[in-house]
Amino acid sequence: MNTFDSAIFLENIEWFDETGQELVHRLPEEGSGEIKWGAQLTVRESQAGVLFYEGKACDAFGPGRHTLKTGNLPLLTKILSVPWRGNSPLRAEVYMVNMKHFTNLKWGTMNPVAFRDSELGLIRLRAHGVFNIQIVQPVLFINSLVGTMGRFTTDSIDTYLKAVIVSRFNDYLGEVLDSILNLPGRFDELSQQLQKRLVGDFAHFGLQLSQLYITSITPPEEVQQAIDDKSRLNVIHDIDKFVKMKAAMAMEKAAENQGEAGVGIGLGMGMMMPALFAHGLGGVNVQQSGSGTTTCSDCQNIIPADARFCPLCGYQQVVLSQCAHCGENLALNAKFCSKCGHPATERPQVTLCPACKAENLPGAMFCNHCGQRID
């Protein structure tokens, strides 16, 4: 369209936000123009239009089709604007305002904030959440934030709004919360009260904070570990029994990892457990019975004389045979020494079961495989 044609025809003004992030868009995009008397402005349900004429906001338009009235008359204005090189001094522009809710805007503490916890002391917290905004006063929003910008998006104001939310959050949290141990179940309450505090900050620019949510408040890892430990202690009602159980489990696991030597450790552990649970962790006192006591050849502790394994270290006391290489006591049917790994070349004297031919300890009265009596 040439210059003459543009001076004759009227404008149809409308705007679509394809990005979903624009709060305000100016028409014409290149700056102010010569919007003519009688131009048609179409405003959608989710929009508002503000006409600026001769530098002033003169009218605001809701949804529908509107006829704009300016001093720029078709063709006549073009002739009268010859002293201004054909550009009419009656400048006009329309700012289209997006009135929808802008959702899922993120906020959070860039750096940890200090918080004095009544139970954990001075700690540093991080917090994150989301918020939704809506423009409720288009003219105020344009005059206070947009100015003469051609387009204004959520990115243009996002950083400022985050800073405002974090600032209010720090003060509010210090006033209403005594310990982060009391946080569970209070996120909704904290979110609602924080949102009320921010109403004035957003309304100052013609904005409404429609929703605000706190999604997480997290302390440092070492504080989280302390909280987990405290939770475990609350679950365990009898700490003494718990520690004893852990000790027994550790001994059992050690016995399983010792191979053939684990047979002796497991039997020794069986004799230790009654004393362990009877006397706690302060030390294992072996009850003396039978025909006196003797000394363990490995740990030198006093043990019952008839013990087959030391109840303190699990060392085998019944000598069936010894390793020819290191002198270690060998278990029944052992093919290698559990201490040095040397082959057990000397076989111990055993008693054979007449029924199943299984090997038993010397002097055994019953077979430990089939239970048959050994004559």
C-alpha positions as CSV (number, residue, x, y, z in Angstrom):
1,M,0.0,0.0,0.0
2,N,1.4,3.4,-1.0
3,T,1.4,6.5,1.2
4,F,-1.7,7.9,-0.5
5,D,-3.6,4.7,0.0
6,S,-2.6,4.5,3.7
7,A,-3.9,8.0,4.2
8,I,-7.3,7.0,2.9
9,F,-8.0,3.6,4.5
10,L,-8.8,3.0,8.1
11,E,-7.0,0.5,10.4
12,N,-8.2,-2.7,11.9
13,I,-6.3,-3.1,15.1
14,E,-6.0,-6.5,16.9
15,W,-3.3,-8.6,18.6
16,F,-2.6,-12.3,19.3
17,D,0.0,-13.5,21.8
18,E,1.6,-16.5,20.3
19,T,4.3,-16.8,23.0
20,G,2.0,-16.9,26.0
21,Q,4.5,-14.8,27.9
22,E,3.7,-11.2,26.8
23,L,1.9,-9.0,29.4
24,V,1.7,-5.9,27.2
25,H,2.1,-5.3,23.4
26,R,2.2,-1.9,21.7
27,L,0.5,-1.2,18.3
28,P,1.9,0.0,16.0
29,E,5.0,-2.0,16.9
30,E,7.5,0.5,15.4
31,G,6.2,3.3,17.7
32,S,3.5,5.8,17.8
33,G,1.5,6.3,14.6
34,E,-1.3,8.2,12.9
35,I,-4.2,6.1,14.1
36,K,-7.1,7.6,12.2
37,W,-10.5,8.7,13.4
38,G,-12.8,5.7,12.9
39,A,-10.2,3.0,13.2
40,Q,-11.6,-0.3,14.5
41,L,-10.1,-1.9,17.6
42,T,-10.9,-5.5,18.4
43,V,-10.3,-6.7,22.0
44,R,-10.6,-10.3,23.1
45,E,-12.1,-11.6,26.3
46,S,-8.7,-12.1,27.8
47,Q,-7.4,-8.7,26.8
48,A,-7.8,-5.0,27.5
49,G,-6.9,-2.1,25.2
50,V,-5.6,1.3,26.3
51,L,-5.5,4.2,23.8
52,F,-2.7,6.7,24.2
53,Y,-3.4,9.9,22.3
54,E,-1.1,12.9,22.3
55,G,1.0,11.2,24.9
56,K,-1.8,10.6,27.4
57,A,-3.9,7.5,28.3
58,C,-7.2,8.7,27.2
59,D,-9.4,5.6,27.2
60,A,-9.4,1.9,28.1
61,F,-11.4,-0.7,26.3
62,G,-12.8,-4.0,27.3
63,P,-13.8,-7.0,25.2
64,G,-15.5,-6.2,21.9
65,R,-15.1,-4.0,18.8
66,H,-14.5,-0.3,19.4
67,T,-14.3,2.7,17.1
68,L,-11.3,4.9,17.9
69,K,-11.7,8.7,17.7
70,T,-8.6,10.7,17.1
71,G,-7.8,14.0,15.4
72,N,-6.4,12.2,12.4
73,L,-9.0,12.4,9.7
74,P,-8.4,10.3,6.6
75,L,-6.7,12.2,3.7
76,L,-7.3,15.6,5.4
77,T,-4.7,14.9,8.1
78,K,-2.2,14.0,5.4
79,I,-2.6,17.3,3.7
80,L,-2.5,19.3,6.9
81,S,0.7,17.5,8.1
82,V,2.8,18.8,5.1
83,P,4.7,21.2,7.4
84,W,5.8,18.2,9.5
85,R,7.1,16.3,6.3
86,G,3.8,14.4,6.1
87,N,3.8,13.0,9.6
88,S,0.9,14.2,11.7
89,P,1.8,15.6,15.1
90,L,-1.3,13.9,16.5
91,R,0.4,10.7,17.6
92,A,-1.6,7.8,18.9
93,E,-0.8,4.2,19.9
94,V,-2.8,1.3,21.5
95,Y,-1.3,-0.9,24.2
96,M,-2.9,-4.3,24.3
97,V,-2.8,-5.8,27.8
98,N,-3.0,-9.5,28.4
99,M,-5.4,-10.0,31.3
100,K,-5.0,-13.8,31.7
101,H,-3.4,-15.5,34.6
102,F,0.3,-16.1,34.1
103,T,1.0,-19.4,35.9
104,N,3.9,-21.5,37.1
105,L,6.3,-18.6,37.6
106,K,9.2,-19.8,39.8
107,W,10.6,-18.2,42.9
108,G,13.4,-19.3,45.2
109,T,16.4,-18.3,47.3
110,M,19.4,-17.8,45.1
111,N,21.6,-18.0,48.2
112,P,20.8,-19.8,51.6
113,V,19.2,-17.5,54.2
114,A,20.0,-17.5,57.9
115,F,17.4,-18.9,60.3
116,R,17.7,-19.2,64.0
117,D,16.2,-22.5,64.9
118,S,15.1,-23.0,68.5
119,E,16.4,-26.6,68.6
120,L,19.1,-26.8,65.9
121,G,20.6,-23.3,66.4
122,L,21.6,-21.0,63.5
123,I,21.2,-22.7,60.2
124,R,20.9,-21.7,56.6
125,L,17.8,-22.6,54.6
126,R,16.8,-22.7,50.9
127,A,13.2,-22.3,49.8
128,H,11.5,-22.7,46.5
129,G,8.0,-22.3,45.1
130,V,5.7,-21.1,42.3
131,F,3.3,-18.2,41.9
132,N,0.7,-16.8,39.5
133,I,0.0,-13.2,38.6
134,Q,-2.7,-11.2,36.7
135,I,-2.9,-7.6,35.6
136,V,-5.9,-6.0,37.2
137,Q,-5.2,-2.3,36.5
138,P,-3.9,-2.0,33.0
139,V,-3.3,1.8,32.9
140,L,-1.4,1.7,36.2
141,F,0.7,-1.3,35.1
142,I,1.6,0.5,31.8
143,N,2.5,3.8,33.4
144,S,4.5,2.3,36.3
145,L,6.4,-0.6,34.6
146,V,6.0,-0.7,30.9
147,G,6.5,2.9,30.0
148,T,7.2,3.3,26.2
149,M,8.5,-0.3,25.7
150,G,7.1,-2.0,22.6
151,R,6.6,-5.4,24.4
152,F,6.7,-6.4,28.1
153,T,7.0,-10.1,29.1
154,T,7.1,-12.1,32.3
155,D,10.9,-12.2,32.0
156,S,11.0,-8.4,32.2
157,I,9.5,-8.4,35.7
158,D,10.2,-12.0,37.0
159,T,13.5,-11.2,38.7
160,Y,12.0,-8.2,40.6
161,L,9.0,-10.2,41.8
162,K,11.2,-13.1,43.0
163,A,13.3,-10.7,45.1
164,V,10.2,-9.2,46.7
165,I,8.8,-12.7,47.5
166,V,12.1,-13.9,49.0
167,S,12.4,-10.7,51.1
168,R,9.0,-11.1,52.6
169,F,9.5,-14.8,53.1
170,N,12.6,-14.3,55.2
171,D,10.9,-11.9,57.6
172,Y,7.7,-13.9,57.8
173,L,9.5,-17.3,58.5
174,G,11.5,-15.8,61.3
175,E,8.3,-14.5,62.9
176,V,6.0,-17.5,62.8
177,L,8.3,-20.5,62.8
178,D,10.4,-21.6,65.8
179,S,11.9,-24.8,64.4
180,I,12.0,-26.4,61.0
181,L,11.2,-29.7,62.8
182,N,7.6,-28.2,63.0
183,L,7.4,-27.6,59.2
184,P,5.5,-30.8,58.1
185,G,1.9,-30.1,57.5
186,R,2.3,-26.3,57.6
187,F,3.2,-25.5,54.0
188,D,-0.4,-24.5,53.0
189,E,-0.7,-22.2,56.0
190,L,2.6,-20.6,55.4
191,S,1.8,-20.1,51.7
192,Q,-1.5,-18.4,52.4
193,Q,-0.2,-16.0,55.0
194,L,2.8,-15.1,52.9
195,Q,0.5,-14.4,49.9
196,K,-1.5,-11.9,52.1
197,R,1.7,-10.1,53.0
198,L,2.5,-9.6,49.3
199,V,-0.8,-8.2,48.2
200,G,0.3,-4.5,48.7
201,D,3.6,-5.1,46.9
202,F,1.9,-6.4,43.8
203,A,-1.0,-4.0,43.8
204,H,1.4,-1.1,43.8
205,F,2.0,-1.9,40.1
206,G,-1.6,-2.9,39.2
207,L,-0.8,-6.6,39.6
208,Q,-2.7,-9.3,41.6
209,L,-0.8,-12.2,43.2
210,S,-3.6,-14.8,42.4
211,Q,-1.7,-17.8,43.9
212,L,1.5,-18.5,45.8
213,Y,2.9,-21.9,46.8
214,I,5.9,-23.0,48.9
215,T,7.1,-26.3,47.4
216,S,10.2,-26.8,49.6
217,I,12.2,-25.5,52.5
218,T,15.4,-27.4,52.9
219,P,18.3,-27.1,55.3
220,P,21.9,-28.1,54.5
221,E,22.8,-31.8,54.2
222,E,24.4,-32.0,57.6
223,V,21.3,-30.6,59.2
224,Q,19.1,-33.0,57.3
225,Q,21.3,-35.9,58.6
226,A,20.8,-34.6,62.2
227,I,17.0,-34.5,61.7
228,D,17.1,-38.1,60.3
229,D,19.1,-39.3,63.3
230,K,16.6,-37.6,65.7
231,S,13.7,-39.3,63.9
232,R,15.4,-42.7,64.2
233,L,15.9,-42.2,67.9
234,N,12.2,-41.3,68.3
235,V,11.2,-44.5,66.6
236,I,13.5,-46.7,68.7
237,H,11.9,-46.8,72.2
238,D,14.6,-49.0,73.9
239,I,18.0,-47.9,72.7
240,D,19.8,-50.6,74.8
241,K,18.0,-53.4,73.1
242,F,18.6,-51.8,69.7
243,V,22.3,-51.6,70.2
244,K,22.5,-55.2,71.4
245,M,20.6,-56.3,68.4
246,K,23.0,-54.4,66.1
247,A,25.9,-56.0,67.8
248,A,24.5,-59.5,67.4
249,M,23.8,-58.8,63.7
250,A,27.3,-57.6,63.2
251,M,28.8,-60.7,64.8
252,E,26.6,-63.0,62.7
253,K,27.6,-61.2,59.5
254,A,31.3,-61.5,60.5
255,A,30.9,-65.2,61.1
256,E,29.3,-65.6,57.6
257,N,32.2,-63.9,56.0
258,Q,34.9,-66.1,57.6
259,G,34.4,-69.2,55.5
260,E,35.2,-72.4,57.4
261,A,36.4,-70.4,60.3
262,G,32.8,-69.0,60.5
263,V,31.7,-72.4,61.9
264,G,33.7,-71.8,65.1
265,I,32.8,-68.1,65.3
266,G,29.1,-69.0,64.9
267,L,29.2,-71.5,67.7
268,G,31.2,-69.2,69.9
269,M,28.7,-66.4,69.2
270,G,25.9,-68.7,70.3
271,M,27.5,-69.1,73.7
272,M,28.2,-65.3,73.9
273,M,24.7,-64.1,73.2
274,P,23.1,-65.0,76.6
275,A,25.8,-63.1,78.4
276,L,25.6,-60.2,76.0
277,F,21.9,-59.7,76.5
278,A,22.2,-60.3,80.2
279,H,25.0,-57.8,80.9
280,G,24.7,-55.2,78.2
281,L,27.7,-53.8,76.3
282,G,29.9,-53.2,79.2
283,G,31.6,-56.5,78.9
284,V,30.8,-60.2,78.5
285,N,31.0,-62.2,81.7
286,V,31.0,-66.0,81.1
287,Q,29.1,-68.0,83.6
288,Q,31.5,-70.7,85.1
289,S,30.0,-74.2,85.3
290,G,31.1,-77.8,85.2
291,S,34.6,-78.7,86.0
292,G,36.3,-75.4,86.5
293,T,37.9,-73.0,84.1
294,T,40.8,-72.8,81.6
295,T,42.5,-70.2,79.5
296,C,41.8,-69.7,75.8
297,S,45.0,-70.4,73.8
298,D,44.2,-67.6,71.4
299,C,42.9,-64.6,73.5
300,Q,44.2,-65.8,76.9
301,N,40.8,-65.1,78.5
302,I,39.4,-67.4,81.2
303,I,36.7,-69.7,79.8
304,P,34.9,-72.8,81.1
305,A,37.0,-75.9,81.0
306,D,34.5,-77.9,79.0
307,A,33.9,-75.2,76.3
308,R,34.5,-76.3,72.7
309,F,34.9,-72.7,71.5
310,C,36.0,-69.5,73.3
311,P,32.8,-67.5,74.0
312,L,34.9,-64.2,73.6
313,C,36.8,-64.8,70.4
314,G,35.2,-67.9,69.0
315,Y,38.5,-69.8,68.9
316,Q,38.1,-73.6,68.7
317,Q,39.2,-75.3,71.9
318,V,38.6,-79.0,71.1
319,V,41.8,-80.1,69.4
320,L,40.9,-82.7,66.7
321,S,44.1,-82.0,64.7
322,Q,46.5,-79.2,64.1
323,C,48.0,-77.5,61.1
324,A,51.4,-78.9,60.4
325,H,52.4,-75.5,59.1
326,C,51.3,-73.0,61.8
327,G,49.9,-75.2,64.6
328,E,46.3,-73.8,64.2
329,N,43.5,-76.1,65.5
330,L,41.7,-77.6,62.6
331,A,37.9,-78.2,62.4
332,L,36.5,-81.6,61.6
333,N,36.9,-82.6,57.9
334,A,38.9,-79.4,57.2
335,K,40.9,-79.6,54.0
336,F,42.8,-76.3,54.5
337,C,43.9,-74.4,57.6
338,S,41.6,-71.4,58.3
339,K,44.6,-69.3,59.5
340,C,47.4,-69.9,57.0
341,G,45.6,-71.7,54.2
342,H,48.1,-74.6,54.2
343,P,46.6,-78.0,53.2
344,A,45.5,-80.1,56.1
345,T,47.7,-83.2,55.4
346,E,47.1,-84.9,58.7
347,R,43.6,-86.3,59.1
348,P,42.1,-86.5,62.6
349,Q,40.9,-89.6,64.2
350,V,37.2,-90.0,63.6
351,T,34.4,-92.4,64.4
352,L,32.5,-93.8,61.4
353,C,28.7,-94.4,61.6
354,P,27.9,-98.0,60.9
355,A,24.7,-97.0,59.1
356,C,25.6,-94.1,56.8
357,K,29.5,-94.2,57.1
358,A,29.6,-90.5,58.0
359,E,32.5,-89.2,60.1
360,N,31.9,-88.2,63.6
361,L,33.9,-86.8,66.5
362,P,35.9,-89.4,68.5
363,G,33.7,-90.9,71.3
364,A,30.4,-89.8,69.7
365,M,27.5,-92.0,70.8
366,F,25.1,-90.9,68.0
367,C,25.7,-90.0,64.3
368,N,25.4,-86.3,63.6
369,H,24.1,-87.1,60.1
370,C,21.5,-89.8,60.4
371,G,21.1,-90.0,64.2
372,Q,21.9,-93.7,64.3
373,R,23.4,-94.9,67.6
374,I,27.1,-95.7,67.3
375,D,28.2,-98.8,69.2
